[in-house]
Amino acid sequence: MSSSKHFDVADAALAAQLFGQQNKHLKLIEKKLGIRLGSQGTAIHLSGEPAQVHVGYRLLEELCLLLRENMPLYPTDIDYAIRILSSDSTTSLKDIFGDTVFISARNRLISPKSLAQKSYIDNIRDNHVVFGIGPAGTGKTYLAMAMGVAALMRKEVSRIMLVRPAVEAGEKLGFLPGDLAEKVNPYLRPLYDALYDMLDLEKVQTLLETGIVEVAPLAFMRGRTLNDAFVILDEAQNTTAEQMKMFLTRLGFGSRAVITGDVTQIDLPRDRQSGLLHAIEVLNSVPGIAFTHFSDVDVVRHPIVQAIVRAYQQADRQNTDLNRSPR
């Protein structure tokens, strides 16, 4: 059964932004939703499968609202918007895309791009400890960093702590040159990259030199008490249960912690339980602690990353089913 709807932007300038150069935005919507879009003047005719036509119509409505608020529209935003509205067509894109977390040194707006990212941001605002759990490319660490930098700029905290376990993923630390700090530095590189993406070079160097921003391996946290700090523990799936407890009990007055990890990429020895998996079991009902779970739908990197994550998830499910089947 086929359905059709008619949408009129009723504004030539707005229609030009919505359609994109040579209708590239409309072509992208056609491809993603599997419907037909025909344009004439400021009007668009939608036809195709009823559910997809409904999503397409809601998409056009919501994109027009964003454009009227002078928000820029990029092809990637259209892709994210389709994912959101396909999941829940009643969602307001303005509530998500318009929730600016931070404005980077390059004047780029950092905001959530999915329902899970929006929930994650709200959880960080409302809780002392937040876990962001999901596959690579879902913005867990990047958004946590943006929230930390924003809190520092608003003077809600006096410093940012960026922490990561130095667990080998097939390589041996002993073969790397230098002292311990130099050996673990490559493991902390993603945290530096996110920081440099948000602030200009001089600002980052000043923050690092004065200790206002500190990047350190998890092993260096033992015995410390972190007051008035925004603390991010990245790659938490590679902590042990003992290390996770040690980290969480470092938090002092006025501090907040965000813990990120992907339970499908655990590099610990097989006989060691992941501290992230253990924390999910133990802390799930503790007040002031929130969990946000991401999926492949929330991947905000190159579209191929979403396909890769799905392929691996399918392979993992098949392996699980084989292991469960009677022999």
N, C-alpha and C positions, 0 to 999 in steps of 0.2 A: 504494500500500500504506500502511495506517495502523498506527500503533503506540500503545501506551498504557503508562503507568507510574504507580505509586502512591508518593507521598512523604508521610510523617507527621512533622511537627515535634515532636510529643509534648510540647509545652510551650505552654500557652495564651498566656502573656505574650510568648514569642518569636514565636509564630504571628501575634499582633496586629501586631508590628513588621514581620514579613516580609510579611504581606499588605498592610499599609498601610491608611489610612482608607478605608472603603468599597471595600476590595480594589483600591485604585488601583495598587499595585505589581504585583499579579497581572495586571491589565488591561494594564499597560505591557508585561509579559513576553509576554502573548498577542499584542499588536500587533507587537512587534519580531520575535518568532520565528515568528509565523503558526501557533500551536498553540492548543489549547483547554485552559484550566485551570479545573477545578471544585473548589470547596472545601467541606468539611464538617467542622466542628469544627476540629481541628488538622491535618487531612489534606488533601492536594491530589491530584487525579487529572489526569494529563497525557495528552493524546491529540493525534495529528497525524502528520506525516511523521517517520519514525524518527530521522533525523539531528537534526532540530530538537527532538524530544522528548528525545533524549539530552543535547543542550546545555541544555535547560530543566531537566532533572533535576540535572545537574552545577551549574547556576546556583543552584538552590535549596539544594543541599548547601553550596556555597561561601558563599552569603549568610548561611546559618545559622551557619557558623563565624565569620564577621565579627561578627555580632550577639552571639554568645557571648563575643567579645573586647571587647564594649562599644563597638564602632565604630559611629558613626552611619550610617544608610542613607538616601540621598537618591535621588530618581528618576534624576538624572544618573549616580550611581554604578551603578545597574542598567543603564543604557544602556552605560556603559564596560565593565561586567562581561560583558555579552552580546557585545560586539565581541571582547573578549579570549578568551572561551571558544569563540566561533564559529571563531576562528583556531586555537586549541589547547585542546581540552576538558580536557587534563590539567593545565593551569596552576593554581597555587595563588593565588587572589585575595589571600589574606593576605600572601603574599610581596611582592605589588605594592602593594596599598592600605595595608598595614601598615608600609611602608618610609617612615617620616616623615622628610622632609628638613628641615623647619623648622615651628615653630609661630608664626603671625603674631601681631601685637599684638592682634588681635581673637580670639585663641585658636582660630584656624582652622588645622587640620592641612594642611600642604602635602605632598603625596605623589604619586608617579606614578599615572597613570590608564590606562596602556596598556603593552603589552610593549615598545614602542620607547622610551617614557618611562623605564621601569625600566632598560633597557639604557643609555640616555643617562646616567642618574644613576650607575649602576655605572661607566661609562666615565670620568665626571668624577672619581670617587673614585680610580680606578686609573691614570690617565694624566696626563701633564703638559699635553698639548694635546688638546682634543676639539672636533670639528666636529659641529654639529647642523644637518642639512640637511633641509628639507621645507617644506610649505605653511604659510600663515598659520593661526594658531589651534591649533598642535600643542604649545604650551607650551615651545618652545625657549628663548626669552629668559627667560621667567618662572621656569622651573626652574633655569636657570643663575644667575639673580639669587638665588634661594632658597639654592642651594648656596654662593654667594659670601657671603651674609649669615651663613649657618650657620658657615662657615669663619672668618669674622671674629669671631663671638661666641665660638667655641671657641679663639680666638687662634692659629689655624693660619696666618693671614696677618695683616699689620698694616694693610692697606688694600684697598679695592676700586676698580678702574678700570673705568668704563663708557664704551665708545668706539663711535662710529658715524660712517660716512662721510656727509658732507653733500652728497648727490647729488640734483639736482633731478628730480622726477618730473613734468615738464611745466610746473613753475613756475620762475621766474627769481629767484635770490637777490638779484640787483642791485636788484630793485624793492621788496624788503622794507626797512622802516625800520631804523635803528640801525647799530651797528658790527658787525664780523664775529661776535663772540660772541653778540650779540643776534639776528643773522640765522640762525645755526645752531641756536639754542636750540630752535625748534620740532621740529627733527629728533631731538632728544634727549628729547623729551617722553615717549615710551613707556617709556624707562628710568626716568625719575622716577616715572611712574605705578606701575610695578612695585615700586619702592622704598617709596613711600608706602603701598602695599597691605600690605606686610609689617611695617613698623615704625611706631610712632606719630610724629606730626608733629614733636614736640620732638626726638626721637632722630635723625630724618632731618636736621633742620636743623643739629643739633650735628655730625653726621658730615660734612655738606657743608662747614660753616664751618671745621672743623678740617682738612679735606683728607683725612680718613680714607676718605671716599667721594668720588671725583672723577669727574665726568661731562664728557667732552670730545670734540670732533670729532677724527676720525682725523688730520687735517692737523697737529694740535698734538702728535702723538706723535713726530715726527721728532727724532732726536738724544737721546732720553731712554732711560734704562735702568730697567726696572721690577723692583725686587727685592722679595721677600716680599709679593707682591700677587696678588690674584685678579682677572684681567683678562677682561672680556667684550667681544668685538667683535660688535656687532649689525648686521644688514643687510649682511653681508659680501659678498653677491652684487654689491654696488655699489662694491667696491674694484677697483682695477686689479691686475694681477699684481705690479707694482712696489710698490704700497701694501701688499699682503698680505705680501710679503717683508719690507718695512720694519717692519710691525707685529710679525710673528713674531720678528724678530731684536731686538725691544725687551726680550724676556723675560730677567730676571736670575735670581739664585739664590733659591730658595724660592717661585718664582712658578708660577702655573697660568693657562692661558688657555682660554676657551671661545669658539668662533667660531660664530655662527649665521647662517643665510641661506636664502633661497628662490631656487633657480636659475631659476624660472619668472617672477620679477619683477625682472629686471635692467633698470636705468634708465640704464646707460652708453650713450654713443654707439656705433653699430653697429661702428665700426672699432676699438673697445677691448675686449680680452678680459677677462672677469670674473676677478678674483683668486681667487674661490671655486672656479670651475671649474678654473682652473689648479692650485690647491692640491690638489684632488681627484686630479688626474693625477700631480702631482709627489710628494706626501707620503703616498700611499696605503699604502706598505709601510715607512714610517719607524717604528722602535720608539719607544714612548712617545706616539705620536699615534694617536687613535682617531676613527672616523667613525660617527655614528648617523644613519640615514636614516629620516625620517618620511614617512607617507603620509596620505591623507584619512581613513583608519581612526583615526588618532591625533588628529584634531581634537577639541578639548575646549571649544569655544565653542558658541554656539547651533547646534542641529542643521542649520539652514539653511546654515551656513558649510560643513559637510561636503558638502552637496549642490552648493553653488556651486563648491567646489574640484574635485569630480568632473566637473561640467559643463565647466569650463575645461580640465581634463586631457584629456577626451574630444575637445574642440575642437582642442586642440594636436596630439593624435595624428592627427586627421583632416587637419589642415593639413600635418603631416609626411608623411603618406602621399601627399597630392596633390603635394607638392613632389618626392617621390621617383619618382612615376609617370612613364613616358616620355611625351614630348610629340610 
